[in-house]
């Protein structure tokens, strides 16, 4: 039996054959059976080319759409029921018309695939199929008019930085700051209901005693609720009943009782306040400069909504920073946060390309683990963390992530005057966009392609250059300015640390590059001394100096584009058209005039020299191999000599 992915509604896990006229209805069923059972004896006996594995169930479901459209198109053109009598050029006309309509390449490809299936499955289709493949020897993309060498860039857009940052910050604020209040309010409401009695006797005495304490105030429905809430500003009779220890089912505030007037008289005296299960809330700073509680008050109705929003916040944060797919996040079960090879990880089902949904581990950071633990605490489901809103039966097995994210943004934006959060620009945010955005961000940092490949579970197919990985990590214009600024800020922080180390008379490095940087630092210190400035002036002058430095794993490079003299990497080589700067793959730290060996690099080179020496002690090394190892060791020793080793 095929298990339904957690992010699909039961209605989305069905093959729907409605709308298929006449013989097309049976034809669609037969094609689905062949696709889902490609190794069935009858399929093999018919000579139908069979893949090793059946198509994904969702693929079989999606193919019905193009098939239904093809049937309608054939009826409009008056094509015969017998597919073998169809003129081949008509199918070319069909695809050309789809492209003229502006369909995405992926959509056109799906229509081509369905047409080809009518040929491939022909031997088992009732009435037969197409006699020939309309595009023999061509891939579906080539048939769609896409050049084989053309880019296969993903159509998935990134989340713009102006949306990404306030969205992720808002999610974390809910998890880190608001969640404790929400959980306390939830527990208070549970305790009030557990302690309440169904007996109405003595209700008058209870109410008057309760009102006798001036600290107790009659709860009123929040006046800031949407206009459709007709009881805004009126007494919250349900909460008041529970506050005095009587269940609402006792109906003590029925119109025939005098208790309602007692409560209303208290309101007239001013002994009232907005309904709230807690006396105070976490303090936040707001855009207008004021400070106060992040909520106007959590009453039973607003508490339910805040729990729903908190669940979405956990989902947003986990999806954004784990790079898991929507389906995989929704497959997370209780107790799935584990330690894996000494680091926190989450166990979930890997969905894409897997028919049996194997359990996999995704490494996560501590805040993500915290979000998952919180989601586990508030989920109404016995097993899963992300389920239907408020645990409603009709949606209990499905978490509509796209709708939830939209609701989260709207909820945050409607309360920024109180919750202190930054408004989130209105923009479509879909679950799969988080994975695309985080992949692109990860790719901007050195060495990230390996980690990215592992995290995306593509490393087995191609460790460093997987096409899908590169597509996900492709840069986005909307982030270019921000990333450039972030990289520059990180570079300046490292440069400032070197300057501060120089001031403290600590070694900043060795070699000609270090000497060059030391002279620059000395000039800045002399200028500051002449001006009588402080550290702020020093850092300002350091920024104005625009020191050209590239921080690396084996050395730092002080290559100056305006004065490239001494750059060994540019000697006797052809510089690629349009390239500026050094050529890192030709770097020679042992003899370049721009090289700076930092204290952190020395141990790396020392380890390299020891490893090479040990290798050279191996007997029976080939002469060429020994010569290469000796050259590498000489280079390592030259670097170490610069560091005084």
Residue pairs with C-beta under 8 A, 6 or more apart in sequence:
2 57
2 355
3 357
4 10
4 13
5 58
5 327
5 330
5 331
5 351
5 357
6 327
6 330
6 331
6 384
6 386
6 397
6 398
6 399
7 326
7 327
7 330
7 398
7 399
7 401
7 431
8 58
8 327
8 398
9 397
9 398
10 397
10 398
12 61
13 57
13 61
14 61
15 32
15 60
15 61
15 64
16 61
16 64
17 25
17 28
17 29
17 64
19 68
20 27
20 28
20 64
20 67
20 68
20 71
21 71
21 75
22 81
23 81
23 126
23 127
24 67
24 68
24 71
26 126
27 67
27 118
27 125
27 126
27 127
28 64
28 67
28 68
30 121
30 124
30 125
30 126
31 63
31 67
31 117
31 118
31 121
31 125
32 60
32 63
32 64
33 40
34 40
34 43
34 48
34 121
34 124
35 54
35 55
35 59
35 60
35 63
35 117
36 54
36 55
36 57
36 60
37 43
37 54
38 48
38 50
38 51
38 53
38 54
38 55
39 50
39 52
39 54
42 124
43 50
43 124
44 50
46 123
46 124
47 123
48 120
48 121
48 123
48 124
49 120
53 355
54 355
56 353
56 355
62 110
63 110
63 113
63 114
63 117
65 110
66 110
66 111
66 113
66 114
67 114
69 111
70 94
70 111
70 114
70 115
73 94
74 86
77 90
79 86
79 90
80 86
81 127
82 127
82 128
83 118
83 122
83 125
83 127
83 128
83 129
83 130
83 131
84 128
84 129
84 130
84 131
86 130
88 132
88 134
91 115
91 130
91 134
92 134
94 111
94 115
95 108
95 111
95 112
95 115
95 143
95 144
98 107
98 108
98 111
99 108
99 144
99 145
103 111
104 155
105 141
105 144
105 146
106 155
108 144
108 145
109 140
109 141
109 143
109 144
112 135
112 140
112 143
112 144
113 140
115 130
115 134
116 133
116 134
116 135
116 140
118 125
118 129
118 130
119 129
119 130
119 131
119 132
119 133
119 134
120 129
120 133
121 129
122 128
122 129
122 130
122 131
123 129
134 143
135 142
135 143
139 148
141 148
141 152
142 148
152 467
152 471
153 471
153 474
154 436
154 471
154 472
154 474
156 432
156 433
156 436
156 472
157 433
157 436
157 476
158 433
158 436
158 437
158 440
158 476
158 478
158 479
159 167
159 427
159 429
159 433
159 434
159 437
160 425
160 427
160 478
160 479
161 478
161 479
161 482
162 425
163 424
163 425
163 427
163 429
164 320
164 437
166 421
166 422
166 423
166 424
166 425
167 316
167 320
167 409
167 424
167 429
168 316
168 317
168 320
168 321
169 421
169 422
170 313
170 408
170 412
170 421
170 422
170 424
171 312
171 313
171 314
171 316
171 317
171 320
171 408
172 313
172 317
172 367
173 419
173 421
174 309
174 310
174 313
175 310
175 313
175 314
175 317
175 367
175 370
175 371
175 374
176 367
176 370
177 282
177 284
177 294
178 282
178 294
178 295
178 306
178 310
178 419
179 310
179 374
180 282
181 278
181 281
181 282
181 294
181 295
181 298
182 298
182 303
182 306
182 307
182 310
183 377
183 378
184 278
185 277
185 278
185 298
185 303
185 306
186 303
186 307
186 378
188 277
188 278
189 277
189 300
189 303
192 242
192 243
192 277
193 242
193 247
195 245
196 241
196 242
196 245
196 246
196 247
197 245
197 246
197 247
197 250
198 246
198 247
198 249
198 250
199 246
199 250
200 246
200 250
200 251
200 252
203 244
203 246
203 250
203 252
203 257
203 259
204 258
204 259
204 262
206 244
206 245
206 246
207 244
207 252
207 259
207 262
207 263
208 262
210 216
210 243
210 244
211 218
211 262
211 263
211 266
211 271
214 271
216 243
216 271
217 271
217 272
217 273
218 235
218 240
218 263
218 266
218 267
218 271
218 272
218 273
219 235
219 236
219 239
219 240
219 243
219 272
219 273
219 274
219 275
219 276
219 299
220 233
220 234
220 235
220 236
220 267
220 272
220 273
220 274
220 275
221 229
221 231
221 232
221 233
221 234
221 235
221 236
221 274
221 275
221 299
222 232
222 274
222 275
222 296
222 297
222 299
222 302
223 232
223 233
223 274
224 232
224 296
225 232
225 302
235 263
235 264
235 267
235 272
236 275
236 299
237 248
237 253
237 260
237 263
238 248
238 300
239 275
239 277
239 299
239 300
240 253
240 263
241 247
241 248
241 250
241 252
241 253
242 248
246 252
252 259
253 259
253 260
253 263
254 260
266 272
273 297
274 296
274 297
274 299
275 297
275 299
276 296
276 297
276 298
276 299
277 297
277 298
277 299
277 300
277 303
278 297
278 298
280 293
281 293
281 294
281 295
281 298
282 293
282 294
283 291
283 292
283 293
283 294
284 291
284 292
284 293
284 294
284 419
284 420
285 291
285 420
286 292
286 416
286 417
286 418
286 420
287 416
287 417
287 420
287 422
288 417
292 418
293 418
294 418
294 419
294 420
295 302
295 306
295 418
295 419
296 418
298 306
304 390
305 411
307 378
307 390
308 389
308 390
308 404
308 407
309 407
309 408
309 411
310 374
310 378
311 375
311 378
311 379
311 386
311 404
312 404
312 405
312 407
312 408
313 371
313 408
314 371
314 372
314 374
314 375
314 385
314 386
315 329
315 375
315 386
315 399
315 401
315 404
315 405
316 405
316 408
316 434
317 367
317 368
317 371
318 324
318 329
318 332
318 346
318 364
318 368
318 371
318 372
318 375
319 326
319 329
319 401
319 431
319 434
319 435
320 434
320 437
320 438
321 364
321 365
321 367
321 368
321 438
322 329
322 346
322 362
322 364
322 368
323 362
323 434
323 435
323 438
323 439
323 442
323 455
323 456
324 346
324 348
324 362
324 435
325 351
325 352
325 431
325 432
325 435
326 401
326 431
326 432
327 349
327 351
327 352
328 348
328 349
328 350
328 351
328 360
328 362
329 348
329 386
329 431
330 384
330 386
330 399
330 401
331 348
331 349
331 351
331 357
331 384
332 346
332 347
332 348
332 372
332 384
332 385
332 386
333 347
333 348
333 383
333 384
333 385
334 376
334 379
334 383
334 384
334 385
335 376
336 346
336 347
336 348
336 372
336 385
337 344
337 345
337 346
337 364
337 369
337 372
337 373
338 344
338 345
338 346
338 347
338 361
339 345
340 361
340 363
343 363
344 363
344 364
344 365
344 366
344 368
344 369
345 361
345 362
345 363
345 364
346 361
346 362
346 364
346 368
346 369
346 372
347 359
347 360
347 361
348 359
348 360
348 362
349 357
349 358
349 359
349 360
350 357
350 358
350 359
350 360
350 457
351 357
360 457
362 455
363 455
364 372
372 385
375 385
375 386
376 385
379 385
379 386
379 387
380 387
380 390
380 391
380 396
381 387
381 391
381 396
386 399
386 401
387 395
387 396
387 397
387 398
387 399
388 394
388 395
388 396
388 397
388 398
388 399
388 400
389 395
389 400
389 404
401 431
402 430
402 431
405 429
405 430
405 431
406 429
409 424
409 426
409 429
412 419
412 421
412 423
412 424
413 423
413 424
413 426
415 421
416 422
416 423
435 472
436 472
437 476
439 452
439 456
439 469
439 472
439 473
440 472
440 473
440 474
440 475
440 476
440 479
441 479
441 483
442 448
442 451
442 452
442 455
442 473
443 449
443 452
443 473
443 475
444 475
444 483
444 486
444 487
446 553
449 464
449 465
449 469
449 473
450 459
450 463
450 464
452 469
452 472
452 473
453 459
453 462
453 463
453 464
453 466
453 469
456 466
456 468
456 469
456 472
458 466
458 468
458 469
459 466
462 469
475 483
491 549
491 551
492 542
492 543
494 551
495 542
495 547
495 549
496 539
496 542
498 508
498 509
498 517
498 521
499 521
499 524
499 538
499 539
499 542
501 507
501 508
502 508
502 518
502 521
503 521
503 525
503 538
507 599
508 514
508 517
508 518
508 521
508 598
508 599
509 517
509 556
509 596
509 597
509 598
509 599
509 601
510 596
510 597
510 602
510 642
510 643
510 644
511 555
511 589
511 595
511 596
511 597
511 639
511 642
511 643
512 566
512 592
512 593
512 594
512 595
512 596
513 555
513 556
513 557
513 558
513 592
513 593
513 594
513 595
513 596
514 596
514 597
514 598
516 558
516 594
516 596
517 547
517 549
517 558
517 596
520 545
520 547
524 538
524 541
524 542
524 545
525 538
527 541
528 534
528 537
528 538
528 541
531 537
533 541
547 558
548 558
548 559
548 560
548 561
549 556
549 557
549 558
549 596
550 556
550 557
550 558
550 559
550 581
550 582
552 584
552 587
553 601
553 604
554 587
554 589
554 601
554 604
554 605
555 587
555 589
555 595
555 596
555 597
555 598
555 601
555 639
556 595
556 596
556 597
556 598
556 601
557 582
557 584
557 587
557 592
557 594
557 595
557 596
558 594
558 595
558 596
559 567
559 581
559 582
559 594
560 594
561 580
561 581
564 570
565 593
566 592
566 593
566 594
567 582
567 592
567 593
567 594
568 586
568 587
568 588
568 591
568 592
568 593
569 582
569 583
569 584
569 586
569 587
569 588
569 592
570 582
570 583
570 586
573 583
573 586
575 583
582 594
587 595
588 595
588 635
589 595
589 597
589 635
589 639
590 635
590 636
590 638
590 639
590 642
591 638
597 605
597 639
597 642
597 643
602 640
602 643
602 645
605 636
605 639
605 640
605 643
606 640
606 645
608 632
608 636
609 633
609 636
609 637
609 640
612 629
612 632
612 633
612 636
613 633
615 621
615 629
616 626
616 629
616 630
616 633
621 629
